[in-house]
Amino acid sequence: MCVSLPKRSLARSSILQVMLLAILPLSSFCASSSMAQAIKERPFWPEIQAFLETDKTQGLTSCRTLFVGSSSIRFWASLKRDLPELRVIRRGFGGAHLTHVVRYFNQLIQPHKPREIILYAGENDIAAGRSPKKVLAALKDFLAAKTNSLGSTPVYFVAIKPSIYHWDKFDRQSR
């Protein structure tokens, strides 16, 4: 049995469908726009959450040496095998800048109460156009956060290495 709808209902139905089709992409734009805003406000948050989840499921452990910084630390997958005597924890994330490491200090570093910290960051700061003076200021912020939280725990800063990905910034990296 077929039910016929009045022409007026069909017209309204068609208009409603067209309106829905127009609104759906806008709503996904708004969702992706708010997601982009959240990422801007909390860069690398999914990676930070993964570290927090690991700490939660495996339990927080004190360590002798905590390595933190950008992808050079993140992708050093053999770190524990390379330095087994150090009881290391690896906390490298994304293309982290020094300011990101400072921002997440209380989540990534402080809870582990390391006996020493190896820090590699700054290369991405320079690549993003930050001046060497601003990178140095961020390093001082990191050291202040460390002193406030962990006292005299030593920090070993790994010098920024020349990178083929950022070769055009080598002159600024060298300063």
C-alpha positions in Angstrom: 0.0 0.0 0.0 1.4 3.4 -0.9 0.6 6.5 1.0 0.8 9.7 -0.9 1.8 12.9 0.9 0.5 16.3 0.1 2.8 18.3 -2.1 3.3 20.8 0.6 4.6 18.1 2.9 7.0 16.9 0.2 8.3 20.4 -0.3 8.9 20.8 3.4 10.5 17.4 3.6 12.9 18.3 0.7 13.7 21.6 2.3 14.4 19.9 5.6 16.7 17.4 4.0 18.6 20.1 2.2 19.0 22.0 5.4 20.2 18.9 7.2 22.7 18.3 4.5 24.0 21.8 4.8 24.2 21.7 8.6 26.0 18.4 8.9 29.3 19.5 7.3 29.1 22.7 9.4 28.7 20.7 12.6 31.7 18.5 11.8 33.6 21.7 11.0 32.7 23.0 14.4 33.8 19.8 16.0 37.1 19.7 14.2 37.5 23.5 14.9 37.0 22.9 18.6 39.3 19.9 18.4 41.9 22.1 16.7 41.5 24.7 19.5 41.9 22.0 22.2 45.1 20.8 20.5 46.4 24.4 20.3 45.6 24.9 24.0 47.1 21.5 25.0 49.6 20.5 22.4 50.6 16.8 22.4 47.8 16.0 24.9 47.0 12.5 23.4 50.7 11.6 23.9 50.7 13.0 27.4 47.6 11.1 28.3 49.2 7.9 27.0 52.1 8.5 29.4 49.7 9.2 32.3 47.8 6.0 31.5 51.0 4.0 31.4 51.9 5.5 34.8 48.5 4.6 36.1 48.5 1.0 34.8 52.1 0.2 35.5 52.3 2.2 38.7 54.5 5.2 39.3 58.1 4.3 39.7 61.0 6.2 40.8 63.8 6.0 38.4 67.5 6.8 38.2 67.4 8.6 34.9 64.4 10.2 33.1 64.9 11.2 29.5 62.5 13.9 28.3 62.2 16.0 25.2 61.2 15.8 21.6 61.0 13.1 19.0 64.8 12.3 19.3 63.9 10.9 22.7 60.5 9.6 21.6 62.0 7.4 18.9 64.9 6.1 20.9 63.2 2.8 21.2 66.3 0.9 22.4 67.0 3.3 25.3 66.4 0.8 28.0 68.5 -1.8 26.3 71.3 0.7 25.5 71.5 1.9 29.1 70.2 -0.9 31.3 72.2 0.2 34.4 70.4 3.6 34.5 66.8 2.3 35.1 65.5 4.8 32.6 62.1 6.2 31.9 61.6 7.7 28.4 59.2 10.7 28.0 59.8 12.0 24.5 56.8 13.4 22.6 56.0 14.7 19.2 57.9 17.7 18.0 58.1 19.1 21.5 59.5 22.5 22.2 61.1 23.4 25.5 58.0 25.3 26.5 55.9 22.1 26.0 58.3 20.1 28.3 58.0 22.9 30.9 54.2 22.9 30.5 54.0 19.1 31.3 56.8 19.0 33.9 54.4 18.1 36.7 52.7 15.3 34.8 55.7 13.7 33.1 58.8 14.3 35.3 58.0 15.2 38.9 56.0 12.1 39.8 58.9 9.8 39.0 61.3 11.7 41.2 64.3 11.0 39.0 67.8 11.1 40.3 68.9 12.8 37.1 67.2 14.2 34.0 68.4 14.1 30.5 66.8 16.8 28.4 66.7 17.1 24.6 64.6 19.9 23.3 65.2 23.2 21.5 65.7 22.0 17.9 62.0 22.3 17.2 61.9 25.7 18.9 64.5 27.0 16.5 62.9 25.4 13.5 59.6 27.1 14.4 61.4 30.5 14.4 62.0 31.1 18.1 65.1 33.0 18.8 68.1 31.5 20.7 67.3 34.0 23.5 63.8 32.7 23.8 65.0 29.1 23.8 67.4 29.9 26.6 64.6 31.6 28.5 62.5 28.4 28.2 65.5 26.3 29.4 65.7 28.6 32.5 62.0 28.1 33.0 62.6 24.3 32.9 65.4 24.6 35.4 63.3 26.7 37.7 60.4 24.1 37.6 62.9 21.4 38.3 64.5 23.2 41.3 61.0 24.0 42.7 59.9 20.4 42.4 63.0 18.3 42.6 65.6 20.4 44.3 69.2 19.8 43.3 68.4 16.9 40.9 71.0 17.3 38.1 69.8 18.1 34.5 72.0 17.2 31.5 71.0 19.1 28.5 71.8 17.4 25.2 73.0 20.0 22.7 70.9 20.7 19.7 72.1 18.5 16.9 72.2 19.5 13.2 69.2 17.9 11.6 68.8 17.3 7.9 65.1 18.2 8.4 66.1 21.6 9.7 69.4 22.2 7.9 68.3 25.6 6.7 68.2 26.7 10.4 71.7 25.4 11.2 73.2 28.8 11.6 70.6 29.7 14.3 71.0 26.3 16.0 74.7 27.0 16.3 74.3 30.1 18.3 
